[in-house]
Amino acid sequence: MPSSPGLPSWLGDGMTTGVMLPSRTRSLPGPRLADFAGEGYVAPVKTYRFNDVRVLALDQALKNTGVVDVVFHGPNIEVLSHRTMTFDYDLAGNAAVLDAGTQYFPAIRDEIISHFSPGPPAHDVIVFETPPVAFRLALHRTESSMMAALCIRLFCAMSNVSYQMVQHQKATTTWAANPKASKTQLKRSILERFPYLKGQMTKASEHEWDALALAMTHALGEVSDGQPI
């Protein structure tokens, strides 16, 4: 049977009218945007616009907590400071985790207070990671993130400070287009979109990059086509 006239070039000569070819005969490449838009087509580059906010972001855990103080304005991101808080708590057993939490609370309280210095721009919100919850499959050290998050929420409640939790999977999906992206992949994806952040996040740990991703996800308002996230 002759090939159908007028078919796009990417279909090749293996497509026949009214016949489904066996999968073993040949593998057909998928269509390209250029086949429909013409050669020379350039895919649009996504642009991002953030809400105008100042965020103190925390990627919390009892062993390591990434802290990023960042201001968003339109398409711009300005990292004011970043660091990783490290602790040497014994987390062997529930009692040890509870003891670690009692020591973590004053440490994270003092860290947050140190960023709330007088002068503009004032912080609008504290953002931290939604703690992972183990269902049928046990997640490694979920109690560490949960205890650290509890300490942050207690401080916010006691101090009347606004807070927002952001799921890690939402951040990785937003910036790496993959909910299971590794920390390295997340960092790389952010730098591909905002290369100037490399100079602002000098020697930043993976915990700090995660905290920044949480802040960016919270502050993001619109993408290239103007549709709200």
Buried (B, 14 or more C-beta within 10 A) or exposed (E): EEEEEEEEEEBEEEBEEEEEEEEEEEEEEEEEEEBEEEEEEEEEEEEBBBBBBBBBBBBBBBBBBBBBBBBBBEEEBEBEEBBBBEBEBEBEEEEEBEBBBEEBBEBBBEBBEEBEEEEEEEBBBBBBBBBBEEEEEEEEBEBBBBBBBBBBBBBBEEEEBEBBBBBBBBBBBBBBEEEEBEBEBBBBBBBEEBEEBEEBBEEBBBBBBBBBBBBBBBBBBBBEEEEEE
